[in-house]
Amino acid sequence: MKTKVLLPMLAFICAIGMAFATTNLEPEIKVQNNDYVLIDGSWEIIPEQNCEQGSNTCRVQFGQGGPIYDVYDEMDLQTKKNSSTPDPTVLNL
């Protein structure tokens, strides 16, 4: 007699638990509003740079007279951004 009541109760409790364990089924739309620079072997996130297509490498400089770094679209050395100018963009972070 106890199994006739206990088993459906356990199934009901398990169903409630699984309802809270599901993930969001909607696909996430990721907005890429960041670029990346490689500083001393670690990736740093910077605001999206408006580098127009060109034959030069897009670069940023942290402050006037600061270090200059190449800009990447992703945290990957193969995704270096191009620029129409050889001059770096000065960032005051």
N, C-alpha and C positions, 0 to 999 in steps of 0.2 A: 504494500500500500504506500509506503514512504517513497519508493522509487517512482511511482506514478505521479507524485506531486513534486518530488525533488528534481527529477530530470528536466521537466519543462521549466521549472524555476531557474535552474542553472543555464539552460539555453537562453532564457529571456535575459538574464544578467549578462551573459556572454555577448548577446546581440547589442545590448546597451553599451557595453565596453568597447565593442568594435566600432560602433557609430562615432565615438569620440576619437578613435585611433586612426581614422581615415584622413588622408591628406587632402589638400585643396585640389580638386580635379580640373580646375580652370588652368590653362597654360599661362605661365607668367611671361609677361612681355618685359624684357630687360632693355632699359634705355641706357645706351652707352654715352654718358656725358663726361667721361674722364679719359685722360691720356696717362701715360706712365713714363717715368724716367728710371734709369738704373743707377743707383747711388751706392758705391762701395759694395756691390754684390747683392743689394736688396732693392726690390721694386718699390717706388714711391708713387702715389696717386697725385696727379695735378689736374687742374681744370682743363676741359677740352680746349685745344689750341686751334685757331683758325689758320691753318697752314694751307695755302693754295698749292695746287699741283705744280711741280716744277722739277728741275734736275738737282736741286740742293736738298740736303737733309734738314728737316725741321728741328730746331734746337731752342732750348730755353736757358735763361741765365737767372739765377737766384740773386736779385739785387744788383745794383750797379757795381760792376767790377767783381761780381761773384763768380762761382764756378758755372761752366756751361755744360749742358747735358743734351744728348740726343733724345727725341721724343718718339714714343712708340704707341701704336693704337691699342695693343694688348700687352700682357706680361709675357712677351715672346720676342726674342732678338730678331726674328724674321719679319716683324711688323713695323719696321721703322717708317715714320711718316716723311713725306717729301714736302719741300717748300719752294716757293718761287724766289726766295731771297736767301743769301748765305748768312744774314745777320740773325742772331738769336733774339727771341722775344724776352724782354725783361719781366720777371715775375717778382712782385713784392708780396710775399706770403707772410 
